[in-house]
Amino acid sequence: MEARYQNKTGKPLQDTDAGFAYDAVWALAMALNKTEEYLRETKSWLSIDSFTYANAEVMEYFNRSLEETNFTGVTVSKRDKSS
């Protein structure tokens, strides 16, 4: 993906806003997956599919999942704080 982008635009992906957007989408997707796994294991009646902003419990866990997300992206290498 990165090589294709650079060939097309002449710019490295990590030097553009597109790189930050790409990493943001991955971080959100990973946090959503972690939240859904947690809900299935602990609160089988809840799901991301039925999420509303009024559900503070789901929102709190999603925020925690996002903060704990670790990955090497195009623009960032995010590791947990204890490493």
C-alpha positions as CSV (number, residue, x, y, z in Angstrom):
1,M,0.0,0.0,0.0
2,E,2.8,2.4,1.0
3,A,4.8,1.8,-2.2
4,R,1.7,2.1,-4.4
5,Y,0.9,5.4,-2.8
6,Q,4.4,6.8,-3.2
7,N,4.6,5.6,-6.8
8,K,1.3,7.4,-7.6
9,T,1.9,10.7,-5.6
10,G,5.7,10.9,-5.4
11,K,5.4,11.4,-1.6
12,P,6.0,8.9,1.2
13,L,2.7,8.1,2.9
14,Q,4.1,8.9,6.3
15,D,4.7,12.5,5.2
16,T,1.1,13.2,4.3
17,D,-2.2,13.6,6.1
18,A,-3.3,10.4,4.4
19,G,-0.8,8.5,6.5
20,F,-2.2,9.9,9.7
21,A,-5.8,9.1,8.5
22,Y,-4.7,5.5,7.6
23,D,-3.2,5.0,11.1
24,A,-6.3,6.5,12.7
25,V,-8.6,4.1,10.9
26,W,-6.5,1.1,12.0
27,A,-6.4,2.3,15.6
28,L,-10.2,2.7,15.6
29,A,-10.8,-0.7,14.0
30,M,-8.5,-2.4,16.5
31,A,-10.3,-0.7,19.4
32,L,-13.7,-1.6,18.1
33,N,-12.7,-5.3,17.7
34,K,-11.3,-5.4,21.3
35,T,-14.5,-3.7,22.6
36,E,-16.7,-6.2,20.8
37,E,-14.6,-9.2,22.1
38,Y,-14.9,-7.8,25.7
39,L,-18.7,-7.3,25.3
40,R,-19.2,-10.9,24.0
41,E,-17.2,-12.3,26.9
42,T,-18.7,-10.3,29.7
43,K,-22.0,-8.7,28.5
44,S,-23.5,-11.1,26.0
45,W,-26.6,-8.9,25.5
46,L,-24.5,-5.9,24.4
47,S,-22.8,-5.4,21.1
48,I,-21.1,-2.7,19.1
49,D,-24.1,-3.1,16.7
50,S,-26.4,-1.7,19.3
51,F,-24.0,1.1,20.5
52,T,-25.4,4.5,21.3
53,Y,-23.6,7.5,22.8
54,A,-26.0,7.2,25.8
55,N,-24.4,3.9,26.8
56,A,-21.6,5.2,29.0
57,E,-20.3,1.7,29.9
58,V,-19.6,0.8,26.2
59,M,-18.1,4.2,25.5
60,E,-15.8,3.9,28.6
61,Y,-14.5,0.5,27.5
62,F,-14.1,1.7,23.9
63,N,-12.0,4.7,25.1
64,R,-9.9,2.4,27.3
65,S,-9.4,0.0,24.4
66,L,-8.3,2.8,22.1
67,E,-5.8,4.1,24.7
68,E,-4.4,0.5,25.1
69,T,-4.1,-0.1,21.3
70,N,-0.6,-1.0,20.3
71,F,0.6,-1.2,16.7
72,T,3.2,0.0,14.2
73,G,1.5,2.2,11.7
74,V,2.6,4.3,8.8
75,T,3.3,7.4,10.8
76,V,3.7,6.1,14.3
77,S,4.9,3.1,16.3
78,K,2.6,3.1,19.4
79,R,3.6,0.8,22.2
80,D,2.1,0.6,25.6
81,K,3.5,2.9,28.3
82,S,5.1,0.0,30.3
83,S,7.5,-1.0,27.5
